[in-house]
Amino acid sequence: MNLASSLGIENPPKPLTDFKDLIQERAGAEGGAFIYNPKVDDIAGKYGVIGPDGVRMLVMGTVDKGGSGCMCPASAFLRALLRHLMLKEKSAVILDMEAGIEHLGRGTTRGMDLMIVVVEPGARSLETAERIKKLSSEIGVKHIAAVINKGGAGKVNDRLEELGIPVLGEIPFDQQLMKADLEKRAPIDEGGEAVNAIIKIKEKLMETVEEVRKENEQSKK
């Protein structure tokens, strides 16, 4: 919910699911049917909000309340948009999913080059990471890595290594992150020990992405 402020975006975009008329126009059909492959190639440009670093943010949206009716047209619309962004756009696409495994069960993350799991130093979090690794492989996500939040004290790293999940780095517990969150500021602008760790994680991430890119190119030959 606070991703926009984390990116330094003061006025976040409305969730796409709020644009009922647009979804009905693009994905709806008579008699309660829906169009499985609606037009979506103009959505990012029209409805995305650009942050201070040139990152364009879109909010997909979700069901607001129980009994709100069939989500089939909206689901078809969002699925088509994700497919377009990941497979046809040349830009890098980062999906910030809700915590848990629901998006894996729905196949929303199918086609991703790399999935990053945020793991906290606890047994339940490690169990979830193990579950995510299994479900990811079942929908064709070949590469998975972890970022440890609030530090790992060594044991978390060892367990992730046993699970075959490489660690990109650790974010230490830092009061500056809490301050940035309360003030709705981007953590990168607040500074602190955690931000230095995040910068190192980014560098490791870019190395991993490049390795994945080369592997993908090799598999196409």
GROMACS elastic network, one bead per residue, 0.5 to 0.9 nm:
[ bonds ]
;  ai    aj funct       b0    kb
    1     4     6  0.77232   500
    2     5     6  0.56522   500
    2     6     6  0.64037   500
    2     7     6  0.89615   500
    2   181     6  0.81538   500
    2   184     6  0.79065   500
    3     7     6  0.63660   500
    3     8     6  0.87719   500
    3     9     6  0.85756   500
    3    12     6  0.88193   500
    3    96     6  0.84129   500
    4     7     6  0.52238   500
    4     8     6  0.63463   500
    4    10     6  0.69613   500
    4    11     6  0.76784   500
    4    12     6  0.56627   500
    4    13     6  0.86151   500
    4    51     6  0.84482   500
    4    57     6  0.77933   500
    4   184     6  0.88188   500
    4   186     6  0.86296   500
    5     9     6  0.52342   500
    5    10     6  0.61583   500
    5    11     6  0.84988   500
    5    12     6  0.80649   500
    5   181     6  0.79235   500
    5   183     6  0.89576   500
    5   184     6  0.51915   500
    5   185     6  0.56778   500
    5   186     6  0.58917   500
    6     9     6  0.74616   500
    6   180     6  0.82628   500
    6   181     6  0.74752   500
    6   184     6  0.70235   500
    6   185     6  0.61384   500
    6   187     6  0.63114   500
    6   188     6  0.83175   500
    7    10     6  0.88481   500
    7    51     6  0.67024   500
    7    52     6  0.78634   500
    7    53     6  0.82072   500
    7    55     6  0.82818   500
    7    57     6  0.89943   500
    7   185     6  0.79823   500
    7   186     6  0.53758   500
    7   187     6  0.82017   500
    7   188     6  0.85514   500
    8    51     6  0.63498   500
    8    52     6  0.65282   500
    8    53     6  0.84869   500
    8   184     6  0.80565   500
    8   185     6  0.61083   500
    8   187     6  0.86788   500
    8   189     6  0.85746   500
    9    12     6  0.61481   500
    9    49     6  0.80435   500
    9    50     6  0.77150   500
    9    51     6  0.52274   500
    9    52     6  0.71566   500
    9    57     6  0.87680   500
    9   185     6  0.87882   500
    9   186     6  0.83964   500
   10    51     6  0.85148   500
   10   184     6  0.84653   500
   10   185     6  0.89324   500
   11    49     6  0.81722   500
   12    15     6  0.89891   500
   12    48     6  0.89567   500
   12    49     6  0.68678   500
   12    57     6  0.78813   500
   12    58     6  0.84227   500
   12    59     6  0.81981   500
   13    16     6  0.83962   500
   13    47     6  0.70763   500
   13    48     6  0.65591   500
   13    49     6  0.59722   500
   13    57     6  0.73903   500
   13    58     6  0.64707   500
   13    59     6  0.64318   500
   14    17     6  0.83296   500
   14    18     6  0.68481   500
   14    19     6  0.83970   500
   14    47     6  0.81706   500
   14    58     6  0.81381   500
   14    59     6  0.65683   500
   14    60     6  0.85616   500
   14    61     6  0.83178   500
   15    18     6  0.55507   500
   15    19     6  0.76939   500
   15    58     6  0.74438   500
   15    60     6  0.52127   500
   15    62     6  0.80288   500
   16    19     6  0.55910   500
   16    20     6  0.83283   500
   16    22     6  0.88551   500
   16    23     6  0.83895   500
   16    47     6  0.78924   500
   16    58     6  0.77672   500
   16    59     6  0.62174   500
   16    60     6  0.51327   500
   16    61     6  0.59352   500
   16    62     6  0.89612   500
   16    74     6  0.87164   500
   16    78     6  0.81568   500
   17    20     6  0.64326   500
   17    23     6  0.74980   500
   17    59     6  0.86656   500
   17    60     6  0.64965   500
   17    61     6  0.52765   500
   17    62     6  0.67634   500
   17    63     6  0.82700   500
   17    74     6  0.64394   500
   17    75     6  0.89687   500
   17    78     6  0.83778   500
   18    21     6  0.87365   500
   18    23     6  0.88668   500
   18    61     6  0.75564   500
   19    22     6  0.53952   500
   19    23     6  0.63494   500
   19    24     6  0.87096   500
   20    23     6  0.52285   500
   20    24     6  0.61001   500
   20    25     6  0.85019   500
   20    74     6  0.83297   500
   21    24     6  0.50796   500
   21    25     6  0.59710   500
   21    26     6  0.85307   500
   22    25     6  0.50604   500
   22    26     6  0.60881   500
   22    27     6  0.82536   500
   23    26     6  0.51644   500
   23    27     6  0.54766   500
   23    28     6  0.67096   500
   23    38     6  0.89512   500
   23    73     6  0.66686   500
   23    74     6  0.60869   500
   23    77     6  0.66258   500
   24    27     6  0.53723   500
   24    29     6  0.74942   500
   24    34     6  0.85316   500
   24    73     6  0.68900   500
   24    74     6  0.80572   500
   25    28     6  0.59423   500
   25    29     6  0.82414   500
   26    29     6  0.87809   500
   26    35     6  0.75426   500
   26    37     6  0.89689   500
   26    38     6  0.54269   500
   26    39     6  0.62616   500
   26    40     6  0.81185   500
   26    73     6  0.84840   500
   26    77     6  0.74362   500
   27    33     6  0.89036   500
   27    34     6  0.54760   500
   27    36     6  0.69714   500
   27    37     6  0.75678   500
   27    38     6  0.53350   500
   27    39     6  0.81025   500
   27    72     6  0.87646   500
   27    73     6  0.51552   500
   27    74     6  0.72247   500
   27    76     6  0.68290   500
   27    77     6  0.59336   500
   28    32     6  0.75802   500
   28    33     6  0.66004   500
   28    35     6  0.59587   500
   28    38     6  0.88722   500
   28    72     6  0.86822   500
   28    73     6  0.55347   500
   28    74     6  0.85193   500
   29    32     6  0.63868   500
   29    33     6  0.50838   500
   29    35     6  0.65677   500
   29    73     6  0.85078   500
   30    33     6  0.59565   500
   30    34     6  0.78517   500
   31    34     6  0.88304   500
   32    70     6  0.87119   500
   32    72     6  0.89478   500
   32    73     6  0.89250   500
   33    72     6  0.82399   500
   33    73     6  0.79245   500
   34    72     6  0.67552   500
   34    73     6  0.52497   500
   34    74     6  0.89980   500
   34    76     6  0.75934   500
   35    38     6  0.58814   500
   35    73     6  0.69831   500
   35    76     6  0.71033   500
   35    77     6  0.82238   500
   36    73     6  0.78891   500
   36    76     6  0.54065   500
   36    77     6  0.75347   500
   36    79     6  0.88297   500
   36    80     6  0.76638   500
   37    40     6  0.86385   500
   37    76     6  0.70279   500
   37    77     6  0.74331   500
   37    79     6  0.87106   500
   37    80     6  0.59887   500
   38    76     6  0.75829   500
   38    77     6  0.62072   500
   38    80     6  0.67197   500
   38    81     6  0.85337   500
   39    42     6  0.78803   500
   39    43     6  0.86953   500
   39    77     6  0.82414   500
   39    80     6  0.80448   500
   39    81     6  0.83634   500
   40    43     6  0.54437   500
   40    44     6  0.81777   500
   40    77     6  0.75206   500
   40    78     6  0.87136   500
   40    80     6  0.68758   500
   40    81     6  0.55014   500
   40    84     6  0.73222   500
   41    44     6  0.73257   500
   41    45     6  0.84384   500
   41    81     6  0.74643   500
   41    84     6  0.69449   500
   41    85     6  0.82731   500
   41    89     6  0.89913   500
   42    45     6  0.56722   500
   42    46     6  0.63092   500
   42    47     6  0.85940   500
   43    46     6  0.52250   500
   43    47     6  0.57501   500
   43    48     6  0.75068   500
   43    81     6  0.77566   500
   44    47     6  0.55708   500
   44    48     6  0.50931   500
   44    49     6  0.86866   500
   44    56     6  0.78697   500
   44    57     6  0.83190   500
   44    58     6  0.70190   500
   44    81     6  0.85928   500
   44    85     6  0.83829   500
   45    48     6  0.58759   500
   45    49     6  0.85554   500
   45    56     6  0.85943   500
   46    49     6  0.86301   500
   47    57     6  0.86667   500
   47    58     6  0.69275   500
   48    56     6  0.56321   500
   48    57     6  0.51966   500
   48    59     6  0.80488   500
   49    55     6  0.81630   500
   49    56     6  0.53608   500
   49    57     6  0.52226   500
   49    58     6  0.68053   500
   50    53     6  0.79217   500
   50    54     6  0.57104   500
   50    55     6  0.55052   500
   50    57     6  0.62080   500
   51    54     6  0.53896   500
   51    55     6  0.53126   500
   51    56     6  0.62566   500
   51    57     6  0.73659   500
   52    55     6  0.72942   500
   53    56     6  0.88452   500
   60    78     6  0.68623   500
   61    64     6  0.85394   500
   61    78     6  0.89751   500
   63    66     6  0.75876   500
   63    68     6  0.73562   500
   63    71     6  0.78489   500
   64    68     6  0.75353   500
   65    68     6  0.59125   500
   66    69     6  0.81975   500
   67    70     6  0.85837   500
   68    71     6  0.82443   500
   70    73     6  0.77811   500
   70    74     6  0.86049   500
   71    74     6  0.53056   500
   71    75     6  0.58625   500
   71    76     6  0.84803   500
   72    75     6  0.50878   500
   72    76     6  0.60521   500
   72    77     6  0.84888   500
   73    76     6  0.51395   500
   73    77     6  0.60698   500
   73    78     6  0.86753   500
   74    78     6  0.61275   500
   74    79     6  0.84228   500
   75    78     6  0.52286   500
   75    79     6  0.59132   500
   75    80     6  0.84045   500
   76    79     6  0.51593   500
   76    80     6  0.60424   500
   76    81     6  0.85490   500
   77    80     6  0.52748   500
   77    81     6  0.62371   500
   77    82     6  0.87957   500
   78    82     6  0.61731   500
   78    83     6  0.85217   500
   79    82     6  0.52172   500
   79    83     6  0.61520   500
   79    84     6  0.85977   500
   79   108     6  0.69619   500
   80    83     6  0.50639   500
   80    84     6  0.61185   500
   80    85     6  0.86473   500
   81    84     6  0.50684   500
   81    85     6  0.61412   500
   81    86     6  0.85893   500
   82    85     6  0.51153   500
   82    86     6  0.60365   500
   82    87     6  0.83262   500
   82   108     6  0.79967   500
   82   109     6  0.86450   500
   83    86     6  0.53532   500
   83    87     6  0.58384   500
   83    88     6  0.77546   500
   83   110     6  0.86986   500
   83   111     6  0.79695   500
   84    87     6  0.54177   500
   84    88     6  0.52023   500
   84    89     6  0.66516   500
   85    88     6  0.58322   500
   85    89     6  0.50401   500
   85    90     6  0.82192   500
   85    91     6  0.81279   500
   85    92     6  0.87436   500
   85    93     6  0.68642   500
   86    89     6  0.63063   500
   86    90     6  0.83338   500
   86    91     6  0.85443   500
   86    92     6  0.80050   500
   86    93     6  0.63425   500
   86   111     6  0.73324   500
   86   112     6  0.72289   500
   87    90     6  0.81795   500
   87   111     6  0.78936   500
   88    91     6  0.89880   500
   89    92     6  0.79819   500
   89    93     6  0.84392   500
   90    93     6  0.88109   500
   95   109     6  0.82901   500
   97   100     6  0.84055   500
   97   103     6  0.72758   500
   97   109     6  0.88706   500
   98   101     6  0.83033   500
   98   102     6  0.82113   500
   98   103     6  0.78615   500
   99   102     6  0.84203   500
   99   118     6  0.88592   500
  100   103     6  0.78123   500
  100   104     6  0.87511   500
  100   128     6  0.74032   500
  100   132     6  0.83651   500
  101   104     6  0.53269   500
  101   105     6  0.66241   500
  101   106     6  0.89653   500
  101   128     6  0.79547   500
  101   131     6  0.80256   500
  101   132     6  0.65109   500
  101   135     6  0.82252   500
  102   105     6  0.51345   500
  102   106     6  0.63072   500
  102   107     6  0.85715   500
  102   108     6  0.88081   500
  103   106     6  0.50999   500
  103   107     6  0.60075   500
  103   108     6  0.52449   500
  103   109     6  0.64777   500
  104   108     6  0.63103   500
  104   109     6  0.62776   500
  104   110     6  0.78592   500
  104   132     6  0.76598   500
  104   135     6  0.63614   500
  104   136     6  0.66656   500
  104   139     6  0.76322   500
  105   108     6  0.78986   500
  105   135     6  0.75822   500
  105   139     6  0.88290   500
  106   109     6  0.82021   500
  107   110     6  0.53133   500
  107   139     6  0.66952   500
  108   111     6  0.87147   500
  109   112     6  0.59528   500
  109   115     6  0.85036   500
  109   136     6  0.83183   500
  109   139     6  0.81468   500
  109   141     6  0.79725   500
  110   136     6  0.81745   500
  110   139     6  0.58239   500
  110   140     6  0.65326   500
  110   141     6  0.65705   500
  111   139     6  0.81192   500
  111   140     6  0.68631   500
  111   141     6  0.64822   500
  112   115     6  0.69014   500
  112   140     6  0.83740   500
  112   141     6  0.60473   500
  112   142     6  0.84806   500
  112   143     6  0.86116   500
  113   141     6  0.66309   500
  113   142     6  0.72132   500
  113   143     6  0.65529   500
  113   144     6  0.87086   500
  113   209     6  0.80725   500
  113   212     6  0.70530   500
  113   213     6  0.81669   500
  113   216     6  0.86665   500
  114   141     6  0.69860   500
  114   142     6  0.72985   500
  114   144     6  0.55963   500
  114   145     6  0.74885   500
  114   208     6  0.87340   500
  114   209     6  0.74519   500
  114   212     6  0.77879   500
  115   136     6  0.82175   500
  115   141     6  0.74067   500
  115   142     6  0.86244   500
  115   143     6  0.63896   500
  115   145     6  0.63444   500
  115   146     6  0.83256   500
  116   143     6  0.87568   500
  116   144     6  0.58436   500
  116   146     6  0.53154   500
  116   147     6  0.69689   500
  116   168     6  0.88568   500
  117   129     6  0.67118   500
  117   132     6  0.80896   500
  117   144     6  0.74281   500
  117   145     6  0.62568   500
  117   147     6  0.62192   500
  117   148     6  0.83975   500
  118   125     6  0.85840   500
  118   129     6  0.82454   500
  118   145     6  0.88511   500
  118   146     6  0.57912   500
  118   148     6  0.58638   500
  118   149     6  0.65153   500
  119   122     6  0.81678   500
  119   125     6  0.57231   500
  119   126     6  0.66090   500
  119   128     6  0.85100   500
  119   129     6  0.69888   500
  119   146     6  0.65933   500
  119   147     6  0.60990   500
  119   149     6  0.59747   500
  119   150     6  0.89699   500
  119   152     6  0.87704   500
  119   156     6  0.84257   500
  120   123     6  0.86518   500
  120   124     6  0.87348   500
  120   125     6  0.57992   500
  120   126     6  0.75775   500
  120   147     6  0.85834   500
  120   148     6  0.57237   500
  120   149     6  0.50823   500
  120   150     6  0.65377   500
  120   151     6  0.75971   500
  120   152     6  0.73047   500
  120   156     6  0.81701   500
  121   124     6  0.88331   500
  121   125     6  0.70948   500
  121   126     6  0.77169   500
  121   148     6  0.73846   500
  121   149     6  0.74113   500
  121   150     6  0.72706   500
  121   151     6  0.69899   500
  121   152     6  0.54271   500
  121   153     6  0.77840   500
  121   155     6  0.82481   500
  121   156     6  0.60075   500
  122   125     6  0.54683   500
  122   126     6  0.64038   500
  122   127     6  0.87865   500
  122   152     6  0.89618   500
  122   156     6  0.78132   500
  123   126     6  0.51275   500
  123   127     6  0.61348   500
  123   128     6  0.86544   500
  123   156     6  0.89180   500
  124   127     6  0.50234   500
  124   128     6  0.62180   500
  124   129     6  0.86586   500
  125   128     6  0.50761   500
  125   129     6  0.62591   500
  125   130     6  0.87371   500
  126   130     6  0.62695   500
  126   131     6  0.86375   500
  126   156     6  0.77356   500
  126   159     6  0.77803   500
  126   160     6  0.75443   500
  127   130     6  0.51217   500
  127   131     6  0.62735   500
  127   132     6  0.86481   500
  128   132     6  0.60610   500
  128   133     6  0.85941   500
  129   133     6  0.62021   500
  129   134     6  0.87640   500
  129   146     6  0.83613   500
  129   160     6  0.83004   500
  129   163     6  0.87531   500
  129   165     6  0.86249   500
  130   133     6  0.51860   500
  130   134     6  0.64999   500
  130   135     6  0.88497   500
  130   160     6  0.83713   500
  130   163     6  0.67124   500
  130   165     6  0.86453   500
  131   134     6  0.52321   500
  131   135     6  0.62396   500
  131   136     6  0.84739   500
  132   135     6  0.51578   500
  132   136     6  0.58137   500
  132   137     6  0.85323   500
  132   144     6  0.89556   500
  133   136     6  0.51962   500
  133   137     6  0.63813   500
  133   138     6  0.88221   500
  133   141     6  0.88358   500
  133   143     6  0.89494   500
  133   144     6  0.69297   500
  133   163     6  0.84466   500
  133   164     6  0.88284   500
  133   165     6  0.79083   500
  134   137     6  0.54568   500
  134   138     6  0.65258   500
  135   138     6  0.50512   500
  135   139     6  0.66526   500
  135   140     6  0.89042   500
  135   141     6  0.86813   500
  136   139     6  0.54332   500
  136   140     6  0.63913   500
  136   141     6  0.50585   500
  136   142     6  0.72923   500
  136   143     6  0.85146   500
  136   144     6  0.80465   500
  137   140     6  0.50820   500
  137   141     6  0.52102   500
  137   142     6  0.58807   500
  137   143     6  0.83557   500
  138   141     6  0.74827   500
  139   142     6  0.88111   500
  141   144     6  0.75513   500
  143   165     6  0.88261   500
  143   212     6  0.77961   500
  144   164     6  0.89425   500
  144   165     6  0.63455   500
  144   166     6  0.74999   500
  145   164     6  0.89393   500
  145   165     6  0.53761   500
  145   166     6  0.50505   500
  145   167     6  0.57907   500
  145   168     6  0.66287   500
  146   160     6  0.80044   500
  146   165     6  0.65211   500
  146   166     6  0.62313   500
  146   168     6  0.59418   500
  146   169     6  0.76340   500
  146   170     6  0.89856   500
  147   166     6  0.89154   500
  147   167     6  0.59146   500
  147   168     6  0.55562   500
  147   169     6  0.54638   500
  147   170     6  0.58567   500
  147   171     6  0.74646   500
  147   201     6  0.79336   500
  148   151     6  0.60038   500
  148   152     6  0.61208   500
  148   156     6  0.79081   500
  148   157     6  0.81627   500
  148   167     6  0.74971   500
  148   168     6  0.81528   500
  148   169     6  0.64100   500
  148   171     6  0.60955   500
  148   172     6  0.83965   500
  149   152     6  0.73171   500
  149   169     6  0.89015   500
  149   170     6  0.59778   500
  149   172     6  0.65129   500
  149   173     6  0.75207   500
  150   170     6  0.73039   500
  150   171     6  0.55645   500
  150   174     6  0.79420   500
  151   154     6  0.84792   500
  151   156     6  0.87070   500
  151   170     6  0.54891   500
  151   171     6  0.57021   500
  151   173     6  0.65838   500
  152   155     6  0.64857   500
  152   156     6  0.51058   500
  152   157     6  0.64640   500
  152   170     6  0.68556   500
  152   171     6  0.86483   500
  152   172     6  0.83259   500
  153   156     6  0.67389   500
  153   157     6  0.79236   500
  154   157     6  0.53244   500
  154   158     6  0.64095   500
  154   159     6  0.88733   500
  155   158     6  0.50835   500
  155   159     6  0.62405   500
  155   160     6  0.86616   500
  156   159     6  0.51561   500
  156   160     6  0.61656   500
  156   161     6  0.85318   500
  157   160     6  0.51966   500
  157   161     6  0.61199   500
  157   162     6  0.86733   500
  157   166     6  0.85201   500
  157   167     6  0.69880   500
  158   161     6  0.50798   500
  158   162     6  0.63294   500
  158   163     6  0.88042   500
  159   162     6  0.50338   500
  159   163     6  0.63904   500
  159   164     6  0.88032   500
  159   165     6  0.88706   500
  160   164     6  0.62995   500
  160   165     6  0.52501   500
  160   166     6  0.68854   500
  160   167     6  0.73986   500
  161   164     6  0.50488   500
  161   165     6  0.56306   500
  161   166     6  0.62379   500
  161   167     6  0.78361   500
  162   165     6  0.75998   500
  163   166     6  0.87376   500
  167   170     6  0.79817   500
  168   200     6  0.85691   500
  168   201     6  0.55879   500
  168   202     6  0.82640   500
  168   203     6  0.89988   500
  168   204     6  0.59492   500
  168   205     6  0.64747   500
  168   208     6  0.86557   500
  169   197     6  0.73549   500
  169   198     6  0.79171   500
  169   200     6  0.74252   500
  169   201     6  0.53224   500
  169   204     6  0.78819   500
  170   194     6  0.86529   500
  170   197     6  0.67172   500
  170   198     6  0.79164   500
  170   201     6  0.76663   500
  171   174     6  0.83693   500
  171   193     6  0.84448   500
  171   194     6  0.54703   500
  171   195     6  0.80431   500
  171   196     6  0.88400   500
  171   197     6  0.57600   500
  171   198     6  0.65408   500
  171   201     6  0.86135   500
  172   193     6  0.72650   500
  172   194     6  0.55831   500
  172   197     6  0.75753   500
  173   176     6  0.89532   500
  173   177     6  0.81283   500
  173   193     6  0.85786   500
  173   194     6  0.70957   500
  174   177     6  0.56476   500
  174   178     6  0.71989   500
  174   192     6  0.73422   500
  174   193     6  0.66238   500
  174   194     6  0.59085   500
  175   178     6  0.51601   500
  175   179     6  0.63148   500
  175   180     6  0.87374   500
  175   192     6  0.84746   500
  175   194     6  0.89833   500
  176   180     6  0.61401   500
  176   181     6  0.85573   500
  176   187     6  0.76787   500
  176   190     6  0.67148   500
  176   191     6  0.71186   500
  176   192     6  0.59905   500
  176   193     6  0.80929   500
  176   194     6  0.78423   500
  176   195     6  0.89199   500
  177   180     6  0.51226   500
  177   181     6  0.61720   500
  177   182     6  0.86801   500
  177   186     6  0.89603   500
  177   187     6  0.58991   500
  177   190     6  0.76329   500
  177   191     6  0.83852   500
  177   192     6  0.78921   500
  177   194     6  0.72419   500
  177   195     6  0.82962   500
  178   181     6  0.50800   500
  178   182     6  0.61934   500
  178   183     6  0.86097   500
  178   187     6  0.88156   500
  179   182     6  0.52068   500
  179   183     6  0.61881   500
  179   184     6  0.84351   500
  179   185     6  0.83606   500
  179   187     6  0.86032   500
  179   190     6  0.81674   500
  180   183     6  0.51644   500
  180   184     6  0.58683   500
  180   186     6  0.63701   500
  180   187     6  0.54524   500
  180   188     6  0.88706   500
  180   189     6  0.83007   500
  180   190     6  0.61603   500
  181   185     6  0.61511   500
  181   186     6  0.76491   500
  181   187     6  0.74031   500
  182   185     6  0.77672   500
  183   186     6  0.89334   500
  184   187     6  0.88405   500
  185   188     6  0.84679   500
  185   189     6  0.71345   500
  185   190     6  0.73018   500
  186   189     6  0.54869   500
  186   190     6  0.68330   500
  187   190     6  0.50325   500
  187   191     6  0.65058   500
  187   192     6  0.85591   500
  187   194     6  0.86303   500
  187   195     6  0.68565   500
  188   191     6  0.56173   500
  188   192     6  0.85068   500
  188   195     6  0.58472   500
  188   196     6  0.87848   500
  188   198     6  0.85788   500
  188   199     6  0.88430   500
  189   195     6  0.87525   500
  190   195     6  0.81231   500
  191   194     6  0.75995   500
  191   195     6  0.55535   500
  191   196     6  0.75184   500
  192   195     6  0.54866   500
  192   196     6  0.66815   500
  193   196     6  0.53226   500
  193   197     6  0.65248   500
  193   198     6  0.88416   500
  194   197     6  0.50567   500
  194   198     6  0.61804   500
  194   199     6  0.87470   500
  195   199     6  0.62265   500
  195   200     6  0.87170   500
  196   199     6  0.52342   500
  196   200     6  0.65656   500
  196   201     6  0.88060   500
  197   200     6  0.51859   500
  197   201     6  0.62603   500
  197   202     6  0.87177   500
  198   202     6  0.61561   500
  198   203     6  0.87109   500
  199   202     6  0.50532   500
  199   203     6  0.64369   500
  199   204     6  0.88162   500
  200   203     6  0.51111   500
  200   204     6  0.63407   500
  200   205     6  0.85256   500
  201   204     6  0.50726   500
  201   205     6  0.59437   500
  201   206     6  0.85988   500
  202   206     6  0.61680   500
  202   207     6  0.86778   500
  203   206     6  0.52486   500
  203   207     6  0.64807   500
  203   208     6  0.88034   500
  204   207     6  0.51415   500
  204   208     6  0.62968   500
  204   209     6  0.86996   500
  205   208     6  0.50084   500
  205   209     6  0.60922   500
  205   210     6  0.85701   500
  206   209     6  0.50028   500
  206   210     6  0.61479   500
  206   211     6  0.86233   500
  207   210     6  0.51957   500
  207   211     6  0.63483   500
  207   212     6  0.87798   500
  208   211     6  0.50789   500
  208   212     6  0.62577   500
  208   213     6  0.86125   500
  209   212     6  0.50453   500
  209   213     6  0.60906   500
  209   214     6  0.86715   500
  210   214     6  0.62482   500
  210   215     6  0.85962   500
  211   214     6  0.52361   500
  211   215     6  0.62260   500
  211   216     6  0.86606   500
  212   215     6  0.50193   500
  212   216     6  0.61112   500
  212   217     6  0.86242   500
  213   216     6  0.51003   500
  213   217     6  0.62375   500
  213   218     6  0.86054   500
  214   217     6  0.50998   500
  214   218     6  0.61166   500
  214   219     6  0.86440   500
  215   218     6  0.50467   500
  215   219     6  0.61946   500
  215   220     6  0.87881   500
  216   219     6  0.51715   500
  216   220     6  0.64737   500
  217   220     6  0.52749   500
  217   221     6  0.68147   500
  218   221     6  0.54600   500
